[in-house]
Each structure stands twice: as C-alpha cells, then as structure tokens.
Amino acid sequence: MIYTSQELDSALREPDRDKDVTTPRVSRPRETGPRSRTWSQESQGSLVLQPQTSFVSRHRQSAEAVHVEKRQKAIEDLSLHGIPPGNLRQLLIACAKALSENKMDEFVELIAKAKDAVSIAGEPIQRLGAYMVEGLVARKEASGSNIYRALRCREPEGKELLSYMHILYEICPYLKFGYMAANGAIAEACRNEDHIHIIDFQIAQGTQWVTLLQALAARPGGAPRVRITGIDDPVSKYARGGGLEAVGRRLSALSEKFNIPVEFHGVPVFASDVTRDMLSLRPGEALAVNFPLQLHHTPDESVDVNNPRDGILRLVKSLSPKVTTLVEQESNTNTAPFLPRFIETLEYYLAIFESIDETLPRDRKERINVEQQCLARDIVNIIACEGKERVERHELLGKWKSRLTMAGFRQYPLSSYVNSVIRSLLRCYSKHYTLVEKDGAMLLRWKDRNLISASAWHCNN
C-alpha cells in the first residue's frame, strides 16, 4: 500500500505528462450576451443555467449549526444596524433580503449601488459580488425554466473550456486533493486484487485515473487488469471536445504507455437513470465506485418524490463494492431557504476567490476566465434557480454520512499515509490550506473555512 501510495504521489505531482487527459472535472460553464454592467459589460459575457438533475436530513451537525448561527447573525445585524459604509458583503446581503421579502423598490435601489461596487478585476469580494449580482438580477427577472430564455447563450469551444479547467487544476489543490484521497482509498481496498472494476459516476475527461493507473502498473506483483465504466450525462460532450469515445481513446493510450490492461465502457446517461444492467458487472472483479463532486447534482426527496439521490446509493449498495469514494463541496445549499442559502454561497465562494488570489494576479486574463467559466455558472444557479432547475445542491459531510449510513454503508478510514502525502502537496500551494481529519474523513480547509470533504465507505454485511 505504501509503495502504491508513493506511486500515486509521484504521478500526481507530474500533471503535465499527459495534458490531453489531465483536465479536471468541474461544472460545465457557458457564456451569454450582455445583460448588466456588473459582469457582462466588463467581460462581454454572462452565463446560462444548464438543467441537469440534482435529503432532507433532520439530523443537525454541529458544523451546520455554526453556519446557521453565522447566517442568522448576518441577517440580524443587517436589520438592526443598517449597511456599514463601504461594506459590500452587507450590501449584497441587503439586496438578497429585499428580494426575498419582495421589496422591489428597495431591491432596485440597492442592486444599483451593488453594481457600482463590484468588478471582475477587483478584490475577491468585488469579483464574487459581480456574479452574485448577476444571480440576483436573474432571480428577479425570471425563475425556473424562464431563466434559460432570459440568459441567451452560446457554448464555448471544447479546447478553450479545457484550458480554463486545466488552469484551475494547476492553481488550486481542490481537485488534486479529491483525486488523491479517492485514489488512495481505492488502491488500498484493491491492493491484492488482480481484476478491478471502477464505476465512475462522472468520468468527465478520465483525468482522475491517470495517476491511479500509473501507480497500479508499477505494483511489485504486476499490474492488475482494470475495467472502467464511465458514466456522464449526454449533454457534456462539448466540454470534452467529443463523446465518451474520446475518453476511451485516452484511456487506451494510457494502457499502452503504462503497460497495464485497461478496458473502458461508456454509459452516456444521467446518474439518476443508471440501472444495474448498464454496468456490465462480471464475477471475480473487485468493484470500486467513485462519486467525484457529482452526487449533489442528483435531486433528493425535496425535489423529486422518488428521491433519486438516495436511490443511487441503494443501487450502489446492492452491487456490494469493496469501496465507495465520495468527494463533495463542504457547503449547505440543498434545502436551505433563499436568504440563508445566499449567505452560505457568499461565505463559501469568497473563500474560493480568496484562495485563487493567492496564486493568480488580479490583472491576469486567465484568472478572469477561470472564475467566469468554472465558478460563476454554479453561483448563479444556486442564487437564481429553484426546484428542478437548481442543480447545485450541496450538503455538509454530516448529512452525507447520515445518508450513506441509512443506505447500508459504514465508513472506511482513509489511509494515514495518503493523508501525509496530501499535507505535503498542500504545502506547495499556500500556508492557508490545511487538512482536517474528522471521523475517518478528510476536509480541505482554506483559513477557517472547510471547502471540500473526502470520505470512503464499505458496505455493511
């Protein structure tokens, strides 16, 4: 296991070996024509809210309680003391509060002030504010499917979009953290297996498996046979520059390069539509299931009475995998009402924008592209949409643990060696990134804000 982890570490630190396959999976952005001064006039673009498909848990974790308390305090401070001069954060919250209370005259006055205070080339709060203002305006003008008619768009070119994703992959450790944690858990669970079948519930470019395949190929006892089933919704091929066949070709090239037998099977459906028959299960294979920043896109019972989110977990449990890995944003936006959800989004993404500031100067066009193409669309979706049109429905680790436990899983502690490797990786970025170990899971933190959680699970027998 230590040898395999060392190989994972070595592979992860060389992302440029196969740039054509080392593009991370992030949400699919789009661009639109001009709408308001805040964002559109500065960048000549906006975004569209692409419908995909995304537990109401009554179990309140302490972390969630802290979030609720902070949001409530922000709301109370706003109503009791007004807006402090020059405080853009409070101005944005005031805009959202006026909109939530249907005070349209007040909203129009406040949003005009906010538009004058934000900029995609300014401080982190100003840049984030530009996209949050866009979301507030979109919410006011339309809701649900009407938003897509209001935000006319064009799809970016695949290669152009991939370059934005690669920049994000390089400048921030979010994706590398998730890949290392999940790959380490899979490598450990399958360390003695000669036949491994990985079901990836969002294959994207197949990026995650570059490092794992390289590590497995170097196993002292010889490389195992690996089969990868890649699930991805049928509307995302433009982000790949091609269909799932493109992923198959890349994995085939890796198979040849690393001298490890790899077989790929693509399943171009939404995660909630996956059935057992689509997965081509074979006896004698060690099964690993991977959920990489994806499960929050699948709706739960608050959106769909059939509860597809828990349905997927029940399906996976019925497959009896050796390990199931989960990587998710550590944010609480699933069932939260609009105003608390707005404040949570503000706090979460402000930490993200601050961390990007640490690496890319504000005058770099690449930074603007990364924020606009890889983050802004999600922000607007959380703020402007409701019901099935709101696909960004994040939950905190405590809720995911409750959900998985009820589905029949038990937590599998992540390797302490992999943890140490990730700590070493974070030191290459910024002192403000820290790794928090909590109940066998790992949390990536920026200053005092948890950003990403990673956990691994076994099935109860």
C-alpha positions as CSV (number, residue, x, y, z in Angstrom):
1,M,0.0,0.0,0.0
2,I,2.8,2.4,0.9
3,Y,4.5,1.6,-2.4
4,T,1.3,2.2,-4.3
5,S,0.7,5.5,-2.4
6,Q,4.2,6.7,-3.3
7,E,3.5,6.0,-6.9
8,L,0.2,7.9,-6.6
9,D,2.1,10.8,-5.1
10,S,4.7,10.8,-7.8
11,A,2.2,10.6,-10.5
12,L,0.1,13.4,-9.1
13,R,3.0,15.8,-9.0
14,E,3.6,15.4,-12.7
15,P,0.3,16.7,-14.2
16,D,1.9,17.7,-17.5
17,R,2.8,14.2,-18.6
18,D,-0.5,13.8,-20.4
19,K,-2.0,17.2,-20.8
20,D,-4.6,15.8,-23.1
21,V,-6.0,13.7,-20.4
22,T,-5.2,15.7,-17.2
23,T,-8.1,18.1,-17.4
24,P,-10.2,18.1,-14.2
25,R,-13.9,17.6,-13.9
26,V,-15.7,20.7,-12.9
27,S,-19.2,22.1,-13.6
28,R,-19.9,22.8,-17.2
29,P,-20.0,26.6,-17.9
30,R,-21.4,28.6,-20.7
31,E,-21.4,32.2,-21.9
32,T,-24.1,34.6,-22.8
33,G,-24.5,38.0,-24.3
34,P,-24.5,41.3,-22.3
35,R,-27.1,41.8,-19.6
36,S,-25.9,44.2,-16.9
37,R,-22.9,46.4,-16.2
38,T,-21.6,44.3,-13.3
39,W,-20.3,41.3,-15.2
40,S,-21.4,41.4,-18.8
41,Q,-20.0,44.8,-19.8
42,E,-16.6,44.0,-18.3
43,S,-16.3,40.6,-19.8
44,Q,-18.7,40.7,-22.8
45,G,-20.2,37.5,-21.5
46,S,-22.5,36.0,-18.9
47,L,-23.8,32.5,-18.4
48,V,-26.7,30.2,-18.7
49,L,-28.2,27.8,-16.2
50,Q,-27.9,24.4,-17.7
51,P,-30.5,22.0,-16.3
52,Q,-29.1,18.7,-15.1
53,T,-30.7,16.6,-12.3
54,S,-29.6,17.1,-8.6
55,F,-32.0,14.6,1.8
56,V,-33.8,16.4,3.8
57,S,-32.0,15.3,7.0
58,R,-33.3,16.4,10.3
59,H,-30.0,15.5,11.9
60,R,-28.2,18.8,12.6
61,Q,-24.5,18.5,12.9
62,S,-22.5,21.0,14.9
63,A,-20.8,22.4,11.8
64,E,-24.1,23.1,10.3
65,A,-25.3,24.8,13.4
66,V,-22.4,27.1,13.3
67,H,-23.2,28.0,9.7
68,V,-26.9,28.7,10.6
69,E,-25.8,30.9,13.6
70,K,-23.5,32.9,11.4
71,R,-26.1,33.4,8.7
72,Q,-28.7,34.4,11.2
73,K,-26.4,36.9,12.9
74,A,-25.6,38.5,9.5
75,I,-29.4,38.9,8.9
76,E,-30.0,40.4,12.3
77,D,-27.0,42.8,12.0
78,L,-28.4,44.0,8.7
79,S,-31.9,44.7,10.1
80,L,-30.7,46.3,13.3
81,H,-27.8,48.4,12.2
82,G,-28.2,49.0,8.5
83,I,-25.4,48.7,6.0
84,P,-22.0,49.9,7.1
85,P,-20.4,52.3,4.6
86,G,-18.2,50.5,2.1
87,N,-19.3,47.1,3.3
88,L,-20.0,45.2,0.0
89,R,-20.7,42.0,1.8
90,Q,-23.6,43.6,3.8
91,L,-24.8,45.4,0.7
92,L,-25.1,42.1,-1.2
93,I,-27.0,40.6,1.7
94,A,-29.3,43.6,1.8
95,C,-30.1,43.1,-1.9
96,A,-30.9,39.4,-1.3
97,K,-33.0,40.3,1.8
98,A,-35.0,42.9,-0.1
99,L,-35.6,40.4,-2.9
100,S,-36.6,37.6,-0.5
101,E,-39.2,40.0,1.1
102,N,-40.4,41.1,-2.3
103,K,-39.5,44.8,-1.6
104,M,-38.8,45.6,-5.3
105,D,-38.3,49.3,-5.0
106,E,-35.7,48.8,-2.3
107,F,-34.1,46.0,-4.3
108,V,-33.8,48.1,-7.4
109,E,-32.1,50.9,-5.3
110,L,-29.7,48.5,-3.6
111,I,-28.8,46.5,-6.6
112,A,-27.8,49.7,-8.5
113,K,-25.4,50.5,-5.6
114,A,-24.1,47.0,-5.7
115,K,-23.5,47.1,-9.5
116,D,-21.3,50.2,-9.0
117,A,-19.3,48.5,-6.3
118,V,-18.4,45.2,-8.0
119,S,-15.8,44.3,-10.6
120,I,-14.5,41.2,-12.1
121,A,-11.0,42.6,-11.8
122,G,-11.2,43.8,-8.2
123,E,-10.9,42.4,-4.7
124,P,-12.2,38.9,-4.1
125,I,-15.5,40.2,-2.7
126,Q,-15.9,42.5,-5.6
127,R,-15.3,39.8,-8.2
128,L,-17.6,37.4,-6.4
129,G,-20.1,40.2,-6.0
130,A,-20.3,40.6,-9.8
131,Y,-21.5,37.1,-10.2
132,M,-23.8,37.2,-7.2
133,V,-25.4,40.4,-8.6
134,E,-25.9,38.6,-11.9
135,G,-27.7,35.8,-10.0
136,L,-29.9,38.3,-8.1
137,V,-31.0,40.1,-11.3
138,A,-31.7,36.7,-13.0
139,R,-33.8,35.6,-10.0
140,K,-35.8,38.8,-10.1
141,E,-36.4,38.7,-13.8
142,A,-37.4,35.0,-14.0
143,S,-37.3,31.7,-12.2
144,G,-37.1,28.1,-13.2
145,S,-37.1,27.4,-16.9
146,N,-37.7,31.1,-17.8
147,I,-34.1,31.8,-16.8
148,Y,-32.8,29.9,-19.7
149,R,-34.8,32.1,-22.1
150,A,-33.6,35.2,-20.3
151,L,-30.0,34.2,-20.4
152,R,-29.3,33.6,-24.1
153,C,-26.0,31.8,-24.5
154,R,-23.5,30.1,-26.7
155,E,-21.5,27.1,-25.9
156,P,-17.7,27.6,-25.5
157,E,-15.3,25.6,-27.7
158,G,-14.2,22.4,-26.1
159,K,-10.5,23.1,-26.2
160,E,-11.0,26.6,-24.9
161,L,-13.0,25.3,-21.9
162,L,-10.5,22.6,-21.2
163,S,-7.7,25.2,-20.9
164,Y,-9.7,27.0,-18.2
165,M,-10.2,23.8,-16.3
166,H,-6.5,22.9,-16.5
167,I,-5.6,26.3,-15.1
168,L,-7.9,25.7,-12.1
169,Y,-6.4,22.3,-11.7
170,E,-2.9,23.8,-11.5
171,I,-3.5,26.8,-9.3
172,C,-5.7,25.3,-6.6
173,P,-5.4,21.9,-4.9
174,Y,-9.2,21.2,-4.7
175,L,-9.3,18.6,-7.5
176,K,-5.9,17.1,-6.7
177,F,-7.0,16.7,-3.1
178,G,-10.1,14.8,-4.1
179,Y,-8.3,12.6,-6.7
180,M,-5.5,11.7,-4.2
181,A,-7.9,10.8,-1.4
182,A,-10.2,8.7,-3.5
183,N,-7.4,7.0,-5.5
184,G,-5.6,6.2,-2.2
185,A,-8.8,4.6,-0.8
186,I,-9.3,2.5,-4.0
187,A,-5.7,1.5,-4.2
188,E,-5.8,0.3,-0.6
189,A,-9.1,-1.6,-0.8
190,C,-8.0,-3.3,-4.0
191,R,-4.3,-3.8,-3.2
192,N,-4.4,-7.6,-3.5
193,E,-6.9,-7.8,-6.4
194,D,-6.0,-9.0,-9.9
195,H,-9.2,-7.7,-11.6
196,I,-10.5,-4.3,-10.7
197,H,-13.7,-2.7,-12.0
198,I,-14.1,1.1,-11.3
199,I,-17.5,2.7,-11.8
200,D,-17.0,6.4,-12.1
201,F,-20.3,8.4,-11.8
202,Q,-18.8,11.4,-13.6
203,I,-16.0,10.3,-15.9
204,A,-15.5,13.8,-17.5
205,Q,-12.1,13.6,-19.2
206,G,-11.0,10.5,-17.3
207,T,-8.4,12.7,-15.6
208,Q,-8.6,11.1,-12.2
209,W,-7.5,7.7,-13.4
210,V,-4.1,8.7,-14.9
211,T,-2.3,8.6,-11.6
212,L,-4.1,5.5,-10.3
213,L,-3.3,3.5,-13.5
214,Q,0.3,4.6,-13.3
215,A,0.5,3.5,-9.7
216,L,-1.2,0.2,-10.3
217,A,1.1,-0.5,-13.3
218,A,4.1,-0.2,-11.0
219,R,2.8,-2.7,-8.4
220,P,5.6,-5.1,-7.4
221,G,3.4,-8.1,-8.0
222,G,2.5,-7.0,-11.5
223,A,-0.3,-4.8,-12.9
224,P,-3.9,-5.9,-12.4
225,R,-6.5,-5.9,-15.2
226,V,-8.6,-2.8,-14.9
227,R,-12.0,-2.1,-16.3
228,I,-13.5,1.4,-16.0
229,T,-17.2,2.2,-16.5
230,G,-17.6,5.9,-17.1
231,I,-21.0,7.5,-16.5
232,D,-21.6,11.0,-17.8
233,D,-24.7,12.9,-18.8
234,P,-25.4,13.1,-22.5
235,V,-25.1,16.9,-22.7
236,S,-21.5,17.3,-21.6
237,K,-19.6,16.0,-24.6
238,Y,-18.8,19.6,-25.8
239,A,-16.7,20.0,-22.6
240,R,-14.7,17.0,-23.6
241,G,-14.3,18.1,-27.2
242,G,-16.0,14.8,-28.1
243,G,-18.2,11.9,-26.8
244,L,-17.3,9.2,-24.4
245,E,-15.4,7.6,-27.2
246,A,-12.7,10.3,-26.6
247,V,-12.3,9.1,-23.0
248,G,-11.9,5.6,-24.3
249,R,-9.2,6.6,-26.7
250,R,-7.3,8.4,-23.9
251,L,-7.5,5.5,-21.5
252,S,-6.3,3.2,-24.3
253,A,-3.3,5.4,-24.8
254,L,-2.6,5.3,-21.1
255,S,-2.9,1.5,-21.1
256,E,-0.3,1.3,-23.7
257,K,2.0,3.9,-22.1
258,F,2.0,2.4,-18.6
259,N,1.7,-1.3,-19.8
260,I,-1.4,-2.0,-17.9
261,P,-4.5,-3.8,-19.4
262,V,-7.4,-1.3,-19.3
263,E,-10.9,-1.7,-20.7
264,F,-13.4,1.2,-21.0
265,H,-17.2,1.1,-21.1
266,G,-19.0,4.4,-21.5
267,V,-22.6,5.0,-20.2
268,P,-23.9,8.3,-21.6
269,V,-26.9,8.8,-19.2
270,F,-27.7,11.0,-16.2
271,A,-26.6,9.4,-12.9
272,S,-30.2,9.1,-11.7
273,D,-31.1,7.0,-14.8
274,V,-28.3,4.4,-14.3
275,T,-29.6,0.8,-13.9
276,R,-27.7,-2.4,-12.9
277,D,-28.0,-3.8,-16.4
278,M,-26.0,-0.8,-17.8
279,L,-22.9,-1.6,-15.7
280,S,-21.8,-4.9,-17.2
281,L,-20.8,-6.5,-13.9
282,R,-18.6,-9.6,-14.1
283,P,-17.9,-12.2,-11.4
284,G,-14.5,-12.2,-9.9
285,E,-13.9,-8.4,-10.2
286,A,-13.2,-6.2,-7.2
287,L,-15.7,-3.3,-7.6
288,A,-14.9,0.3,-6.7
289,V,-17.5,3.1,-7.1
290,N,-16.5,6.8,-7.3
291,F,-18.6,9.9,-6.8
292,P,-16.4,12.9,-7.6
293,L,-18.1,16.3,-6.9
294,Q,-21.1,14.8,-8.6
295,L,-23.7,13.4,-6.2
296,H,-25.0,16.8,-5.2
297,H,-26.3,17.2,-8.8
298,T,-28.8,14.4,-8.3
299,P,-32.1,15.6,-6.7
300,D,-33.3,14.3,-3.4
301,E,-36.8,14.0,-2.0
302,S,-37.2,17.8,-1.6
303,V,-37.2,18.0,-5.4
304,D,-38.4,14.6,-6.6
305,V,-40.7,12.3,-4.6
306,N,-38.8,9.3,-5.9
307,N,-35.6,10.6,-4.2
308,P,-33.1,9.8,-6.9
309,R,-30.1,10.8,-4.7
310,D,-30.8,8.0,-2.2
311,G,-31.9,5.7,-5.0
312,I,-28.4,5.9,-6.5
313,L,-26.9,4.9,-3.1
314,R,-29.2,2.0,-2.7
315,L,-28.3,0.8,-6.2
316,V,-24.6,1.0,-5.4
317,K,-25.1,-0.8,-2.1
318,S,-26.8,-3.6,-4.0
319,L,-23.6,-4.1,-6.0
320,S,-21.6,-4.8,-2.9
321,P,-18.5,-2.8,-3.9
322,K,-15.3,-3.2,-1.9
323,V,-15.1,0.6,-1.6
324,T,-17.2,3.7,-2.5
325,T,-15.5,7.1,-2.5
326,L,-17.2,10.4,-2.1
327,V,-15.8,13.9,-2.7
328,E,-18.1,16.9,-2.2
329,Q,-18.1,20.6,-1.7
330,E,-18.5,21.4,2.0
331,S,-21.4,23.7,1.7
332,N,-25.1,23.7,2.8
333,T,-27.3,24.8,-0.1
334,N,-29.6,21.9,-0.8
335,T,-32.8,22.7,1.1
336,A,-31.8,26.0,2.7
337,P,-34.3,28.8,2.0
338,F,-33.2,31.5,-0.4
339,L,-31.7,34.1,2.0
340,P,-29.6,31.7,4.2
341,R,-28.6,30.0,1.0
342,F,-27.4,33.3,-0.4
343,I,-25.3,34.0,2.6
344,E,-23.9,30.5,2.7
345,T,-22.9,30.8,-1.0
346,L,-21.3,34.2,-0.3
347,E,-19.2,32.8,2.5
348,Y,-18.2,29.6,0.7
349,Y,-17.2,31.2,-2.7
350,L,-15.5,34.1,-1.0
351,A,-13.0,31.6,0.4
352,I,-12.6,30.1,-3.1
353,F,-12.0,33.5,-4.7
354,E,-9.5,34.5,-1.9
355,S,-7.6,31.3,-2.5
356,I,-7.3,32.0,-6.2
357,D,-6.0,35.5,-5.4
358,E,-3.1,33.7,-3.7
359,T,-1.9,32.2,-7.0
360,L,-3.0,34.3,-9.9
361,P,-2.6,38.2,-10.0
362,R,-5.8,40.1,-10.5
363,D,-4.8,41.6,-13.8
364,R,-4.3,38.2,-15.4
365,K,-6.9,37.3,-18.0
366,E,-6.5,33.7,-17.1
367,R,-7.9,34.4,-13.6
368,I,-10.9,36.1,-15.0
369,N,-11.5,33.2,-17.4
370,V,-11.2,30.6,-14.6
371,E,-13.6,32.4,-12.3
372,Q,-16.1,33.2,-15.0
373,Q,-16.0,29.8,-16.8
374,C,-15.5,27.4,-13.9
375,L,-17.3,29.1,-10.9
376,A,-19.7,31.8,-12.0
377,R,-22.3,29.5,-13.5
378,D,-22.6,27.5,-10.3
379,I,-23.0,30.6,-8.2
380,V,-25.8,32.0,-10.4
381,N,-27.6,28.6,-10.4
382,I,-27.6,28.5,-6.6
383,I,-29.0,32.0,-6.3
384,A,-31.4,32.3,-9.3
385,C,-33.0,28.8,-9.6
386,E,-35.4,26.8,-7.6
387,G,-36.9,23.3,-8.0
388,K,-35.5,21.0,-10.6
389,E,-33.7,23.9,-12.3
390,R,-31.4,24.3,-9.3
391,V,-28.9,21.6,-9.8
392,E,-26.1,22.8,-7.4
393,R,-27.5,21.3,-4.2
394,H,-24.5,20.8,-1.8
395,E,-24.7,19.2,1.6
396,L,-22.3,19.1,4.5
397,L,-20.3,16.0,5.4
398,G,-22.6,15.2,8.3
399,K,-25.6,14.9,6.0
400,W,-23.7,12.7,3.5
401,K,-22.7,10.4,6.4
402,S,-26.3,10.1,7.6
403,R,-27.4,9.4,4.0
404,L,-24.8,6.8,3.4
405,T,-25.3,5.1,6.8
406,M,-29.0,4.8,6.2
407,A,-28.3,3.3,2.8
408,G,-26.3,0.5,4.5
409,F,-22.7,1.8,4.3
410,R,-20.1,2.1,7.0
411,Q,-17.2,4.5,6.9
412,Y,-13.8,3.3,5.8
413,P,-11.0,5.4,7.4
414,L,-8.7,7.0,4.8
415,S,-5.0,6.0,4.8
416,S,-2.8,7.9,7.2
417,Y,0.0,7.7,4.7
418,V,-2.2,9.2,1.9
419,N,-3.1,12.0,4.4
420,S,0.6,12.8,5.0
421,V,1.1,12.9,1.2
422,I,-1.8,15.3,0.8
423,R,-0.4,17.6,3.6
424,S,2.9,17.7,1.7
425,L,1.0,18.6,-1.5
426,L,-0.8,21.5,0.2
427,R,2.5,23.0,1.3
428,C,3.3,23.6,-2.4
429,Y,0.3,26.0,-2.6
430,S,-0.2,28.2,0.4
431,K,0.1,28.1,4.2
432,H,-3.6,28.9,4.4
433,Y,-4.5,25.5,3.1
434,T,-4.8,22.9,5.8
435,L,-6.0,19.3,6.0
436,V,-8.5,18.4,8.7
437,E,-9.1,14.8,9.7
438,K,-12.5,14.2,11.1
439,D,-14.1,10.8,11.9
440,G,-12.1,9.0,9.3
441,A,-12.8,11.6,6.6
442,M,-10.6,14.4,5.3
443,L,-11.6,18.0,4.9
444,L,-9.6,20.6,2.8
445,R,-9.7,24.0,4.5
446,W,-8.8,27.5,3.5
447,K,-8.1,29.5,6.6
448,D,-11.2,28.8,8.8
449,R,-13.5,27.6,6.1
450,N,-13.8,23.9,5.0
451,L,-14.1,23.7,1.3
452,I,-14.0,20.0,0.2
453,S,-14.7,16.7,2.0
454,A,-13.4,13.3,1.0
455,S,-14.6,10.0,2.5
456,A,-14.6,6.3,1.7
457,W,-17.2,3.7,2.5
458,H,-17.7,-0.1,2.8
459,C,-21.0,-2.0,2.7
460,N,-22.4,-3.4,5.8
461,N,-22.8,-7.2,5.6
